[in-house]
Amino acid sequence: MKTESALTNCMGLVQDIIIYKNGHVEKREESFNTIINGIGKLAAALFKGDPAYTPLSYWAVGQGAATWDALITAGTITYDMSTTRLVNELGRKSIPLSSMTFVNDDGDAILTLNNRIKITVLFDWDECNGEWREFGIFGGNATSGVNTGIMVNHKIHKLINKTNEMKVERSIIFTFN
């Protein structure tokens, strides 16, 4: 007998805050990202307690494809749920455990275990500069090297020309239902 999974809906809600050296702060509109098939593989490895795999450990940003700009404007971007890498990864930032917290329905930090976790990473002035159109979060056997690990989500977004005149605080709230 086949039964449905209790984990029927995973989602990620993304927020970018861009801080410029001149003091200007730009808070981008929250948006959803796509949870991809890799999340099931990573969950299975962690459930098993496989020592070769670790929890979420890197937030990668990529250049993506310039052709996406028109698709984003038209609202016709599509995702491949079986993707395992960014199209053109520029670099990645380590996700320390201290940047992860459980949050309530309002996104406020709480100390009790629940089904929502917020991850916040700051890409500083000199980190991953270039054209950003995509990101993904990686765990499992991920390292600081590009294109490593198990990708669990993918987000294609409006172009950000990241320079050494800005830093970007990027956060995501994962909800598992």
Residue frames as qw, qx, qy, qz and C-alpha x, y, z in Angstrom:
[[0.000, 0.888, 0.459, 0.000, 0.00, 0.00, 0.00],
 [0.416, 0.305, -0.001, 0.857, 1.39, 3.38, -1.03],
 [0.242, -0.828, -0.431, 0.264, 0.86, 6.29, 1.36],
 [0.275, 0.858, 0.001, 0.434, 1.60, 9.98, 0.98],
 [0.537, 0.102, -0.411, 0.729, 4.53, 11.56, 2.72],
 [0.303, -0.791, -0.418, 0.328, 3.96, 13.73, 5.76],
 [0.266, -0.523, 0.193, 0.786, 6.47, 16.13, 4.19],
 [0.489, 0.601, 0.605, 0.183, 4.23, 17.37, 1.38],
 [0.235, 0.922, 0.145, 0.273, 5.23, 21.00, 1.17],
 [0.614, -0.379, -0.014, 0.692, 8.70, 22.50, 1.51],
 [0.312, 0.877, 0.201, 0.307, 9.27, 26.12, 0.70],
 [0.561, -0.223, -0.110, 0.790, 11.90, 28.79, 1.00],
 [0.068, 0.959, 0.267, 0.071, 11.25, 32.51, 1.43],
 [0.668, 0.090, 0.001, 0.739, 14.21, 34.70, 0.44],
 [0.080, -0.984, -0.145, 0.073, 15.12, 38.25, 1.50],
 [0.661, 0.224, -0.034, 0.715, 18.10, 40.33, 0.32],
 [0.193, -0.956, -0.098, 0.199, 19.34, 43.47, 2.04],
 [0.684, 0.413, 0.011, 0.601, 22.00, 45.37, 0.10],
 [0.389, -0.853, -0.075, 0.340, 24.16, 47.75, 2.13],
 [0.587, 0.683, -0.008, 0.435, 26.24, 50.30, 0.21],
 [0.595, -0.087, -0.268, 0.753, 29.43, 51.96, 1.49],
 [0.013, 0.363, 0.059, 0.930, 27.73, 55.37, 1.12],
 [0.202, 0.044, 0.633, -0.746, 25.17, 54.32, 3.76],
 [0.639, 0.091, -0.233, -0.728, 22.25, 53.58, 1.43],
 [0.321, -0.042, 0.929, -0.178, 20.34, 50.38, 2.30],
 [0.560, 0.127, -0.433, -0.695, 18.14, 48.59, -0.23],
 [0.474, -0.022, 0.818, -0.324, 15.75, 45.96, 1.08],
 [0.279, 0.084, -0.742, -0.604, 14.62, 43.71, -1.77],
 [0.750, -0.117, -0.015, -0.651, 11.11, 42.28, -1.87],
 [0.528, -0.217, 0.807, -0.153, 10.73, 38.82, -0.33],
 [0.678, 0.342, -0.418, -0.498, 10.35, 36.04, -2.86],
 [0.916, -0.154, 0.342, -0.144, 10.00, 32.28, -2.96],
 [0.116, 0.568, -0.769, -0.269, 12.69, 29.94, -4.19],
 [0.868, 0.117, -0.346, -0.338, 12.48, 26.39, -5.51],
 [0.592, -0.432, 0.669, -0.124, 13.24, 23.42, -3.29],
 [0.604, 0.453, -0.565, -0.334, 14.78, 20.82, -5.59],
 [0.934, -0.054, -0.325, -0.141, 15.15, 17.03, -5.51],
 [0.486, 0.390, -0.611, 0.488, 18.51, 17.14, -3.73],
 [0.391, -0.481, 0.386, -0.683, 16.77, 17.90, -0.45],
 [0.940, -0.149, -0.021, -0.306, 15.42, 14.35, -0.30],
 [0.815, 0.286, -0.405, 0.300, 18.89, 12.86, -0.85],
 [0.148, 0.485, -0.508, 0.696, 20.42, 15.01, 1.86],
 [0.655, -0.385, 0.223, -0.610, 17.57, 14.23, 4.28],
 [0.974, -0.010, -0.206, -0.092, 18.06, 10.50, 3.69],
 [0.623, 0.362, -0.482, 0.499, 21.81, 10.75, 4.37],
 [0.118, -0.460, 0.443, -0.760, 21.21, 12.74, 7.56],
 [0.829, -0.275, 0.034, -0.486, 18.42, 10.41, 8.76],
 [0.935, 0.101, -0.317, 0.124, 20.79, 7.47, 8.28],
 [0.537, -0.799, 0.228, 0.147, 23.51, 9.31, 10.17],
 [0.853, 0.359, 0.050, 0.376, 25.95, 8.72, 7.32],
 [0.494, -0.685, 0.049, 0.534, 29.23, 10.30, 8.48],
 [0.487, 0.111, 0.441, 0.746, 30.19, 11.18, 4.89],
 [0.020, 0.642, 0.445, 0.624, 27.45, 13.82, 4.74],
 [0.190, -0.224, -0.439, 0.849, 26.93, 17.04, 6.69],
 [0.174, 0.767, 0.544, -0.294, 23.97, 19.42, 7.08],
 [0.379, 0.878, 0.173, 0.236, 23.65, 22.59, 5.02],
 [0.679, -0.455, 0.040, 0.576, 27.09, 24.17, 4.88],
 [0.304, -0.174, 0.314, 0.883, 27.52, 26.56, 1.91],
 [0.375, 0.786, 0.362, -0.332, 25.52, 29.31, 0.23],
 [0.487, -0.025, 0.509, 0.709, 26.67, 29.67, -3.39],
 [0.333, 0.765, 0.144, -0.531, 25.98, 32.53, -5.79],
 [0.587, 0.089, 0.624, 0.508, 26.25, 32.40, -9.54],
 [0.037, 0.306, -0.312, -0.899, 26.26, 34.44, -12.69],
 [0.597, 0.458, 0.586, -0.300, 23.58, 32.30, -14.28],
 [0.446, 0.301, 0.597, 0.596, 22.73, 33.13, -17.89],
 [0.022, 0.216, -0.032, -0.976, 22.22, 36.63, -19.30],
 [0.282, -0.227, -0.688, -0.629, 19.22, 35.28, -21.24],
 [0.278, -0.470, -0.791, 0.276, 17.40, 34.89, -17.92],
 [0.043, -0.225, -0.205, 0.952, 17.04, 38.68, -17.54],
 [0.384, -0.032, -0.394, -0.834, 14.24, 38.86, -20.14],
 [0.514, -0.269, -0.801, -0.147, 12.56, 35.73, -18.72],
 [0.266, -0.330, -0.620, 0.660, 12.56, 37.21, -15.23],
 [0.157, 0.159, -0.012, -0.975, 11.02, 40.44, -16.54],
 [0.515, -0.060, -0.549, -0.656, 8.36, 38.41, -18.39],
 [0.627, -0.265, 0.500, -0.536, 7.75, 36.16, -15.36],
 [0.912, 0.244, -0.187, -0.273, 8.45, 33.02, -17.39],
 [0.076, 0.568, -0.804, 0.161, 11.53, 31.60, -15.65],
 [0.935, -0.145, -0.191, -0.262, 11.32, 27.83, -15.10],
 [0.320, -0.631, 0.688, -0.163, 13.30, 25.45, -12.89],
 [0.722, 0.182, -0.660, -0.101, 14.67, 21.97, -13.37],
 [0.739, -0.575, 0.146, -0.319, 13.87, 20.07, -10.16],
 [0.971, -0.079, 0.022, 0.223, 16.70, 17.61, -10.84],
 [0.373, 0.802, -0.285, 0.369, 19.42, 20.27, -11.17],
 [0.844, -0.366, -0.218, 0.327, 22.51, 19.66, -9.04],
 [0.525, -0.183, 0.018, 0.831, 24.63, 22.76, -9.69],
 [0.155, 0.805, 0.106, -0.563, 24.40, 26.43, -10.43],
 [0.725, 0.664, 0.151, 0.108, 24.77, 27.30, -14.10],
 [0.534, 0.579, -0.224, 0.573, 27.81, 29.50, -13.52],
 [0.643, -0.694, -0.257, 0.198, 28.92, 29.53, -9.88],
 [0.216, 0.843, -0.237, 0.431, 31.01, 32.57, -8.86],
 [0.207, 0.335, -0.719, 0.573, 31.74, 31.47, -5.32],
 [0.643, -0.502, -0.547, -0.186, 30.29, 30.40, -2.03],
 [0.167, -0.582, 0.433, -0.668, 30.15, 31.36, 1.59],
 [0.317, -0.058, -0.903, 0.283, 30.29, 29.01, 4.55],
 [0.540, -0.563, -0.238, -0.579, 27.10, 28.73, 6.63],
 [0.136, 0.235, -0.787, 0.555, 28.13, 28.55, 10.28],
 [0.308, -0.454, -0.834, 0.059, 25.69, 26.91, 12.69],
 [0.139, -0.437, -0.398, 0.795, 25.40, 30.28, 14.46],
 [0.191, 0.157, -0.283, -0.927, 23.70, 31.72, 11.35],
 [0.422, -0.259, -0.769, -0.404, 20.85, 29.20, 11.60],
 [0.193, -0.014, 0.616, -0.764, 17.94, 29.63, 13.96],
 [0.007, 0.498, 0.864, 0.073, 14.45, 28.29, 14.47],
 [0.119, -0.023, -0.004, -0.993, 11.82, 30.94, 13.77],
 [0.344, 0.417, 0.711, -0.450, 8.10, 31.33, 14.43],
 [0.439, 0.625, 0.616, 0.193, 5.44, 32.11, 11.81],
 [0.085, 0.986, 0.079, -0.119, 6.41, 35.80, 11.94],
 [0.687, 0.563, -0.235, 0.394, 10.10, 35.02, 11.27],
 [0.283, -0.808, 0.370, -0.360, 11.17, 35.86, 14.83],
 [0.413, 0.341, -0.813, 0.227, 13.93, 33.73, 16.39],
 [0.792, -0.450, 0.079, -0.406, 12.79, 31.14, 18.93],
 [0.147, -0.554, 0.807, -0.138, 14.65, 28.55, 20.98],
 [0.704, 0.019, 0.650, -0.286, 12.25, 25.65, 20.56],
 [0.225, -0.061, 0.857, 0.459, 12.39, 23.06, 17.80],
 [0.571, 0.537, 0.359, -0.507, 9.82, 23.56, 15.04],
 [0.728, 0.368, 0.517, 0.258, 9.45, 23.17, 11.27],
 [0.342, 0.918, 0.060, 0.192, 10.93, 26.55, 10.28],
 [0.693, -0.394, 0.085, 0.597, 14.60, 27.49, 10.12],
 [0.276, 0.961, -0.016, -0.026, 16.16, 30.77, 9.06],
 [0.771, -0.085, 0.154, 0.612, 19.64, 30.99, 7.58],
 [0.136, 0.988, 0.009, -0.072, 21.35, 34.37, 7.22],
 [0.768, -0.059, 0.186, 0.610, 24.69, 34.93, 5.49],
 [0.055, 0.936, -0.041, -0.346, 26.54, 38.18, 4.83],
 [0.760, 0.356, 0.189, 0.509, 28.54, 38.48, 1.61],
 [0.352, -0.733, -0.042, 0.581, 31.04, 41.20, 2.56],
 [0.205, 0.842, -0.169, -0.469, 32.52, 44.00, 0.43],
 [0.140, 0.611, -0.704, -0.333, 35.13, 41.82, -1.29],
 [0.434, -0.035, 0.897, -0.077, 33.27, 38.48, -1.45],
 [0.435, 0.391, 0.797, 0.154, 31.86, 36.94, -4.65],
 [0.180, 0.634, -0.028, -0.752, 31.85, 40.18, -6.64],
 [0.069, -0.020, 0.793, 0.604, 30.34, 39.96, -10.12],
 [0.523, -0.085, -0.306, -0.791, 26.95, 39.50, -11.78],
 [0.216, 0.044, 0.903, -0.368, 24.54, 37.56, -9.53],
 [0.550, -0.014, -0.373, -0.748, 21.48, 35.94, -11.08],
 [0.840, -0.182, -0.461, -0.221, 21.17, 32.72, -9.09],
 [0.171, -0.541, 0.709, -0.419, 21.94, 31.02, -5.81],
 [0.838, -0.142, -0.495, -0.182, 21.76, 27.63, -4.18],
 [0.473, -0.634, 0.512, -0.335, 22.39, 26.17, -0.75],
 [0.729, 0.299, -0.615, -0.023, 24.56, 23.07, -0.49],
 [0.628, -0.545, 0.482, -0.277, 25.23, 20.39, 2.11],
 [0.991, 0.130, 0.005, -0.010, 26.22, 16.75, 2.16],
 [0.810, -0.134, 0.155, 0.549, 29.75, 16.51, 0.82],
 [0.265, 0.928, 0.088, 0.245, 30.01, 20.23, -0.03],
 [0.651, -0.261, -0.064, 0.710, 33.36, 21.99, 0.26],
 [0.029, -0.754, -0.023, 0.656, 34.49, 25.56, -0.34],
 [0.193, -0.161, 0.684, 0.685, 35.17, 24.58, -3.96],
 [0.527, 0.268, -0.104, -0.800, 32.59, 25.44, -6.62],
 [0.739, 0.153, -0.471, -0.457, 30.19, 22.76, -7.86],
 [0.291, 0.115, -0.909, 0.274, 30.53, 20.51, -4.81],
 [0.222, 0.078, 0.697, -0.678, 27.91, 19.03, -2.53],
 [0.049, 0.492, 0.856, 0.151, 24.21, 18.31, -2.68],
 [0.109, -0.127, -0.084, -0.982, 22.14, 21.31, -3.78],
 [0.038, 0.405, 0.858, -0.314, 18.79, 21.57, -1.95],
 [0.236, 0.815, 0.413, -0.331, 17.32, 24.74, -3.45],
 [0.431, 0.156, 0.395, 0.796, 17.68, 27.03, -6.45],
 [0.103, 0.840, 0.350, -0.402, 16.72, 30.64, -6.94],
 [0.422, 0.318, 0.360, 0.769, 17.00, 32.63, -10.16],
 [0.121, -0.803, -0.390, 0.435, 16.57, 36.35, -9.48],
 [0.299, 0.947, 0.060, 0.098, 16.85, 39.82, -10.93],
 [0.693, 0.386, -0.227, 0.564, 20.45, 40.78, -11.69],
 [0.453, -0.877, 0.039, 0.153, 22.55, 42.14, -8.82],
 [0.608, 0.616, -0.278, 0.417, 25.86, 43.67, -9.93],
 [0.727, -0.658, -0.068, 0.182, 27.77, 42.93, -6.72],
 [0.467, 0.687, -0.273, 0.486, 30.83, 45.18, -6.32],
 [0.558, -0.108, -0.523, 0.635, 33.26, 46.02, -3.52],
 [0.114, -0.261, 0.102, -0.953, 31.05, 49.06, -2.84],
 [0.713, -0.275, -0.081, -0.639, 28.31, 46.84, -1.39],
 [0.037, -0.136, 0.966, -0.215, 27.68, 43.95, 0.90],
 [0.619, -0.160, -0.442, -0.629, 24.64, 41.70, 0.69],
 [0.331, -0.123, 0.801, -0.483, 22.85, 40.14, 3.63],
 [0.567, 0.017, -0.621, -0.541, 20.92, 37.21, 2.24],
 [0.361, -0.113, 0.779, -0.500, 18.43, 35.23, 4.30],
 [0.531, -0.066, -0.682, -0.498, 16.07, 32.37, 3.68],
 [0.549, -0.166, 0.596, -0.562, 13.39, 30.79, 5.83],
 [0.346, 0.047, -0.890, -0.293, 12.84, 27.12, 5.06],
 [0.638, -0.104, 0.379, -0.662, 9.44, 25.76, 6.07],
 [0.220, 0.110, -0.953, -0.174, 8.87, 22.00, 6.11],
 [0.648, -0.040, 0.264, -0.713, 5.25, 20.81, 6.27]]
